[in-house]
Amino acid sequence: MVHRIAVVGTGISGLAAAWALHRRPDRFDVQVYEKDAHVGGNAVTIDVPQRDGSTATVDVAVTVCVPKVYHHVIAAMEACGVERVPTEYSVAVHHGGDVHAHGPDSSLRTRLAADFDRFAQVLAVLNRFNMPVTNPTILRAAANPFNYVSIGRVLDLWRVSGEFRVKVLKPMVVSFALAADVFAMPASLFSRYLGFLDVERPSPMLTWRGSTRAFFGNLTASFADRIHTGREVTRIVRDSGGVTVHDASGGADRFDQVILACNADHALRLLSEPSRAERAILGRVRYETAVHGDVVVHTDATVLPDDQAVAAGRSTVVRQYGAAADNYEVTYVLNNLQPWLDGTACLATYNAAGPIDDDAVLARTSFRHVVHDVRQNAFLANVMRFVQGGRRTWFCGAHTMVNSQEHCFVSGLAVARQLGADYPFPDNAPAVRWFNFYGRTAHGRSFRRVADNSADR
């Protein structure tokens, strides 16, 4: 029997679910709906003119991955024949007359030495409670007390100064974690970010040749004819026999199950007669646009600081502006992150403090990101299991786990697994272990675990 499955949304979670299901076309007939003209969600790719008259693709928002934690994304890239390229995440922060930059000593490093030491002590304590990378367990995760307290409160207890927070810590983390109120994060999650983003030294990362457009193109090649771009879903009606998906053109298609790979509030609006649990859980997920809402991709180098010794080679430049001490303009130097560009400054500026030359603008877009505070991570993500599969409806995306491409990819695979799809990477022991951990977290005891038969378990 072939089950008809609708997937709404083509961010990485929706594509992961569709890809995993389509690997068994004898069991699943997958149809994917996307309101935009292209797939990818927050993974936006544009074409950038080069000096020789050609164009090169560049990723705007999803630009790097962390090798030691992106097990599934890297395995999928290998399966798709996508080449990974080493790169470096290096940040310079300009706050009034102060500068803190990865690499060279700064005036702030000297003046705030005591805060740097106290923060190192904070991380040491938090890391004692975090799960080991090689053996994640539900019990250890649930028992971590720092899941239930914000990093802001922990910094208060350690008497870390406000100056260190707004001039060093917050701008460093804001540039990487895609969150405005980073101090509302659970202390455990914050320390996980700092496990691969050093506040004093550049961090090694990976990017991928050909951009995310090439990765997603390879991933979806076998079912590209089933992806319907420019087809916006307007309403989903569920009954005892199946699901009817209505679109903006007046079409209505019948399916056995539906996967909502879109933001929680969007999913809730689509559902005709949502359940009380769906309203209570999806309706409480919050999104923000404060820092990483609007982005301008451009070649106007005047947004970079005059101190070229600090700015040169950086992947990210953060500048405070205005009266608020924690108001930041964030500029990603895309040609430093993605080294196949020809060297012409290609910049993505978020929360621009001043005008950008219109003639230098290549693209404008906007994003919304989940607010990953204690409520979201300790409560909402953990009760999402109570609406998974109810009335033939499944949910995946950042609000079901954490806001990263790896977690979103896993969330899509986990839903596909619950529907009966095979797990794509059974011989990748670290991936299997984290898949079982995150799947159990998102779906509870009913999650269909993958056997870990590796010799090094």
Stockholm file with secondary structure:
# STOCKHOLM 1.0

chainA/1-457         MVHRIAVVGTGISGLAAAWALHRRPDRFDVQVYEKDAHVGGNAVTIDVPQRDGSTATVDVAVTVCVPKVYHHVIAAMEACGVERVPTEYSVAVHHGGDVHAHGPDSSLRTRLAADFDRFAQVLAVLNRFNMPVTNPTILRAAANPFNYVSIGRVLDLWRVSGEFRVKVLKPMVVSFALAADVFAMPASLFSRYLGFLDVERPSPMLTWRGSTRAFFGNLTASFADRIHTGREVTRIVRDSGGVTVHDASGGADRFDQVILACNADHALRLLSEPSRAERAILGRVRYETAVHGDVVVHTDATVLPDDQAVAAGRSTVVRQYGAAADNYEVTYVLNNLQPWLDGTACLATYNAAGPIDDDAVLARTSFRHVVHDVRQNAFLANVMRFVQGGRRTWFCGAHTMVNSQEHCFVSGLAVARQLGADYPFPDNAPAVRWFNFYGRTAHGRSFRRVADNSADR
#=GR chainA/1-457 SS CCEEEEEECCSHHHHHHHHHHHTCTTTEEEEEEESSSSSCTTCCEEEEECTTSCEEEEESSCCCBCTTTCHHHHHHHHHHTCCEEEEEECEEEEETTEEEESSSCCHHHHHTHHHHHHHHHHHHHHHHHSCCTTCCCHHHHHHCGGGSSBHHHHHHHTTCCHHHIIIIIHHHHHHHHCCSCGGGSBHHHHHHHTTTSCSSSCEEEEEETTHHHHHHHHHTGGGGGGEEETCCEEEEEEETTEEEEEETTSCEEEESEEEECSCHHHHHHHBSSCCHHHHHHHTTCCEECTTTSEEEEECCGGGSCSCHHHHTTCSEEEEECSSSTTCEEEEEEHHHHSTTSCSSCCEEEESCSSCCCGGGEEEEEECCEECCSHIIIIIIHHHGGGTTTGGGEEECSGGGSCSSHHHHHHHHHHHHHHTTCCCSCTTCHHHHHHHHHHHHHHHGGGCCCCCCCCTTC
#=GC SS_cons         CCEEEEEECCSHHHHHHHHHHHTCTTTEEEEEEESSSSSCTTCCEEEEECTTSCEEEEESSCCCBCTTTCHHHHHHHHHHTCCEEEEEECEEEEETTEEEESSSCCHHHHHTHHHHHHHHHHHHHHHHHSCCTTCCCHHHHHHCGGGSSBHHHHHHHTTCCHHHIIIIIHHHHHHHHCCSCGGGSBHHHHHHHTTTSCSSSCEEEEEETTHHHHHHHHHTGGGGGGEEETCCEEEEEEETTEEEEEETTSCEEEESEEEECSCHHHHHHHBSSCCHHHHHHHTTCCEECTTTSEEEEECCGGGSCSCHHHHTTCSEEEEECSSSTTCEEEEEEHHHHSTTSCSSCCEEEESCSSCCCGGGEEEEEECCEECCSHIIIIIIHHHGGGTTTGGGEEECSGGGSCSSHHHHHHHHHHHHHHTTCCCSCTTCHHHHHHHHHHHHHHHGGGCCCCCCCCTTC
//
